[in-house]
């Protein structure tokens, strides 16, 4: 082909490709210029479904304990219209001396490997029933389970209604079923679900009510077992809740208190050196003397108890054994068993 003909041929091809009709014939251009065609080819949008909130950490711990422990140890109790797990072990003696209710601290389970778990298994050998309670998460914002299940069910039923409407033949009016009208009326008349408290003060108040209700349910179970004496034992923040329960409710059937490594939950009051010494009942305050914060806090509680003339308040200093946890837990059990034998009269 002559060299002069090549440029002419290239120009001719460019003219053919640049003609207006060629671009409009492509599928991409048709989809871009025709909204109806684009909508016809795109799949139907999936209706948004509200996600069910994650359960509390304590609920996950409960499920794990239910799989690991024997059924005879598990007790399902109810408080404040919610179920919770408590772990019960009867005394290994013909006549029990009483029941010790164990309250774990924040982020601990009813079978926590430090303090709570070892004590609940060892106390029956000393003639005591043990009842370890699952406490709710502090300041939890998780809504009630029933509310979450209702919202999820309503969201799942929404796509089925849309599918029914799409299947109606064109030109015909869709009849309004009486059942659907009744359901809509019931939903309209139903009260709105209670919103989870948002302010820190409201969350703390709601959490306190849940904890108090669970302690009360645990005491009721101990009474059903005809325990001669009932002792509250709290570890960490659980010690605060035990002392606060006795201070506010003053139950006649609980006359002894045990505290282990007391800690004040963030945002709550009154301070422990003001709360604990005012309890006019036998109190055993166990702390680890080689930990400076615990030793200083224990000193403030002791000074306050002297000002209150609390004669039955006793502090027991222990030595931490981080390299030998088993021996450390055995030491704690022996000290607590000795306190119980001195302070609680056998009946």
C-alpha positions, 0 to 999 in steps of 0.5 A, a space after each residue: 500500500 502506498 505511504 500516502 494512502 495509509 494516513 487517509 485510511 486511518 482518518 476514514 476509520 476515525 470518522 466511522 468510529 466517531 459517528 454519533 450512532 455508534 456510541 449510543 448502540 453500546 450497552 454501557 451507554 444505554 444503561 447510562 442514558 436510560 434510567 429505566 433500563 438501569 433499574 430493570 437490570 439492577 437487583 432489588 435492594 435488600 431491606 435494612 435489618 437492625 442488628 441485634 445488640 451483642 449480649 453482655 459479657 456476663 451472659 457469655 460467661 454464663 453460657 460457658 459455665 453452663 457447658 462446663 459445669 454439672 447441671 446439679 451445681 446450676 441454679 437458675 434464679 430470677 430477679 428484676 424480670 431477668 434470669 441469671 445463673 447461680 452456682 450451688 454446692 451443698 455442705 459436705 456434712 450431715 448438718 450444715 453450719 450455714 450458707 456463704 453467698 459469694 459475690 464476684 467483682 467486676 469482669 469476674 464470673 461466678 466461678 472465677 479462678 481467684 477467690 470465688 471459684 476456689 472458695 465455693 468449692 472448698 467451703 462445703 468441706 468445712 460444713 458450709 453451703 456455697 452459693 456463687 452469684 453471677 452479677 450483671 456487667 457494670 454500667 451495661 447499655 445492652 437492652 433487654 433480651 426480649 426487646 432485641 428478639 422482638 425487633 429482630 423478628 419484626 425486621 425479618 417479617 418485613 421482606 415477606 410482606 413486600 414479596 406478597 405485594 409484588 406478586 399481586 397481578 396488575 390492575 387488581 386491588 390488593 385486599 386488606 386482610 383483617 389479620 394484617 389490620 389487627 396486627 397493625 392496630 396491636 403494634 400501634 397500641 403497644 407501648 414503646 420499648 423502654 429505652 436504655 438509660 443514657 446518662 451515667 447517673 441513670 446507668 449506675 442507678 439501673 445497675 445498682 437495682 439489678 445487683 440488689 435484686 440478684 443478691 436478694 434472690 440469692 438470699 431467698 434461695 439460701 433460706 429455702 435450703 434452711 441454712 442456719 446462718 447466711 453470710 455475704 462474701 464479696 470480692 473486689 467490687 462485689 465486696 462493695 455491693 455486699 456492704 451496700 446491700 446490708 447497709 440499705 436493706 438491713 436484712 434480719 437473716 444476714 448478720 455476717 459480712 466477709 470482704 476480700 480485697 475490697 475495691 470501690 466501683 468507678 462512679 459509686 459511693 459512699 467511700 468504703 471507709 465511710 460505708 463499711 465501719 457503719 455496719 454494726 455486724 461482725 465483719 471480716 476484712 481480708 486484704 494483702 499487706 504487700 500491695 500498697 493501695 490495699 494496705 493504705 485503704 485498709 488503714 483508712 477503714 480501720 481508723 474509721 471503724 475505731 471512730 465508729 466504735 465497731 467492736 466486731 470489725 476485724 482486719 486480717 492481713 495476708 501475704 500475696 503469693 503470685 508464684 504459687 496461686 494454689 497455696 495463696 488460695 488455700 491460705 485464704 480459705 483457711 483464714 476465712 474458715 477460722 473467722 467463720 468458726 469464731 464469729 458464727 455460732 453453730 446452731 
